[in-house]
């Protein structure tokens, strides 16, 4: 229902965060002094049926005339208990409120607690208040952070993903606490979908977001399921706090050159800004103090391409803040960077400070406010004005600058200038002359808007508020304060998966790896040549890790095999491939029967990683090819045994197709394989979790009433090959402890034929081996996700870093298959499967995972290194 409604609507993607709906960037700045008795709070009007409202806190007017879809900067409030009240804009304080709600702002033991308060409708259409935590903690230079808030009642859980299908944030429910994800700087063309759906069925398009370093991007989906008003994506940007562990300066970066193109900005070869156009100016962000090499490349150029301009800049200022401006002309060689100090000290919360920078080359600039206040008078080219302090209020800006043909008029329409905020006006002359504006809240408080007054604090809070729902371990949680029905966590059901083959060799360092990523019970053909017509060297179990040697390229006429099943010229131009299903990879497989087999596999059946980072885009794959990180392998090089211990065992062509029962039990627990379908029957073997059993038939037994008795009436008669291949065992297992599939799709008990009377009896066939049964390796290495307190999720990321993109949250108590580790063992490479949604591979923090094999602790240092790092544990 909601999908059809959403798809028809025009989406408004607003880069907003001041008290405006214009493209202006908000700022909760590290310039705020850290305090344990102050809380930062910004308000977002997402109440669909309400007109502009006055926001009162404890009967004090804090924000006048806040319109639907608008957000304020973060305002500082003392710790305490408060009551929020909304009145129609312009009402008297004595008029009845259209909504009121009590809330608590509690002290933080570590400094500021910063929040976004969303005023929205609950599922009954009534006004409600939801408060979300804003994670402004520092991140690695070159990374930003993104948070998704679902504020549309009546709409199912949503995902935020790129248009190419790469997930950003998943499973976010209305009013639901969710974590955040760190993202590398770049352009992100985003859509919102129903959870688990594809971009083609997007509920709404967010559009392209230029993600820049050290900024929190909060995406809030607002509107109604009925379409009145239409759902929209509101994008708020907020700079991070400074890193207390290093000396930093607040830096704004501006593009003031008249002939330079839109550029991407690099600091010491690390991308920090994308899409900086002439006239653009950023908010102040924290950067390390010292000399930095700034490079400009034309927007969208590869990182290893030649820079259009680069120069060393000394990032320092006695004031603790500065603006770097790209000035001059590339054509005449006058282009350069200039640094202007910004005065941010002693700024009163009811006063706005305005600073003007003139970047035009032809003459002086003059600016004044609508009340007659002079901001700049005959300001010379490439110069900055002295700061001017004005009372908080609404002003327009008018002015001019000189050119050879005469003065050019410039203006800025009515703008709310918020108290406690530093504003920079950039006078520029490009294709269209104008004024650029950026602002940085320094000391914003409850009296920073015109007519606002500091509310009286009712009572001081002494404890942190209770969080409604615990969330991801490496993302700080959100506190939701609301009167609607209680929140329900997203339900996920972990299932056991086929374990990867165990590599007995010492840990190795590999840059490119691939994990077989198929449905449970399905194995991958390991081919002699890169074609499905080639001889199969074996079946690689689902979840296995392969070491990638290269991709199929042109044949080698001298050393390659002359007679192959390949079509002539099949891989002469591999770089023209449009999708991974057109690429074959040459890979090493640690076969279960021993040794290593090198063979060819289709790329689209693997989750490919490079130095621990998932490669899901074919363009990214070939960028690494161009950089020489992976090479072509002649397609007429045959696969085969790499060492003498390897034995090629091709799959039987006559093996019958049978349903698969995958053992689904807790880590370290084995399933009893019984002689007859009863928990009282003799146990013939203990089957490890994740093992695939071939299902021969089934029967129905009335469930017993004794403790531990299965609840399902169905039992399956199965075949099980012992790990060493010495015996084939038949027996019965309860349907309660297995997942049933056939050719990779889920089936039900009714799809399995009933056994005839008399029921077959399980037996041990010593010395038997059957090509119809995939012989398992040793018991799998498994991990149990354990979050302190027993609740919450662990982030599965695309690489071993908290800066990695979030693949999916894994609930506490879930099982994962452990594939490897990073160099120092602080991250585990795992495979996680959700019933009905397929498997995901990625990285999780080791400290939140208990790793075992067959119920015993498994040493982390013996795991295969799959991150491409050197081993620092052994």
RAJO-V879581 format. One record per helix or strand. SS is the DSSP state (A for helix, B for strand). FROM is the first residue (numbers start at 1). LEN is the number of residues. If there is no record, write none. Layout:
# RAJO-V879581
ss->SS from->FROM len->LEN
ss->SS from->FROM len->LEN
This chain:
# RAJO-V879581
ss->A from->2 len->6
ss->B from->13 len->3
ss->B from->19 len->2
ss->B from->38 len->8
ss->B from->53 len->5
ss->B from->60 len->7
ss->B from->71 len->1
ss->B from->75 len->4
ss->B from->80 len->9
ss->B from->99 len->7
ss->B from->113 len->9
ss->B from->127 len->7
ss->B from->143 len->8
ss->B from->158 len->5
ss->B from->167 len->6
ss->B from->180 len->5
ss->B from->186 len->9
ss->A from->199 len->3
ss->B from->204 len->8
ss->B from->215 len->8
ss->B from->232 len->8
ss->B from->248 len->8
ss->B from->263 len->5
ss->B from->270 len->7
ss->B from->281 len->1
ss->B from->285 len->4
ss->B from->290 len->9
ss->B from->309 len->7
ss->B from->321 len->7
ss->B from->336 len->6
ss->B from->351 len->8
ss->B from->365 len->5
ss->B from->374 len->6
ss->B from->383 len->2
ss->B from->388 len->4
ss->B from->393 len->11
ss->B from->406 len->12
ss->B from->421 len->8
ss->B from->434 len->8
ss->B from->445 len->1
ss->B from->472 len->1
ss->B from->494 len->1
ss->B from->509 len->1
ss->B from->512 len->5
ss->B from->524 len->4
ss->B from->536 len->5
ss->B from->545 len->9
ss->A from->574 len->3
ss->A from->580 len->3
ss->B from->584 len->7
ss->B from->596 len->7
ss->A from->603 len->3
ss->B from->606 len->5
ss->B from->613 len->2
ss->A from->618 len->9
ss->B from->632 len->3
ss->B from->640 len->2
ss->B from->659 len->5
ss->B from->670 len->5
ss->B from->683 len->6
ss->B from->692 len->9
ss->B from->714 len->8
ss->B from->727 len->8
ss->A from->735 len->3
ss->B from->738 len->5
ss->B from->745 len->2
ss->A from->749 len->3
ss->B from->754 len->1
ss->B from->763 len->4
ss->B from->782 len->4
ss->B from->793 len->5
ss->B from->806 len->6
ss->B from->815 len->7
ss->B from->827 len->8
ss->B from->838 len->8
ss->A from->846 len->3
ss->B from->849 len->5
ss->B from->856 len->2
ss->A from->860 len->3
ss->B from->865 len->1
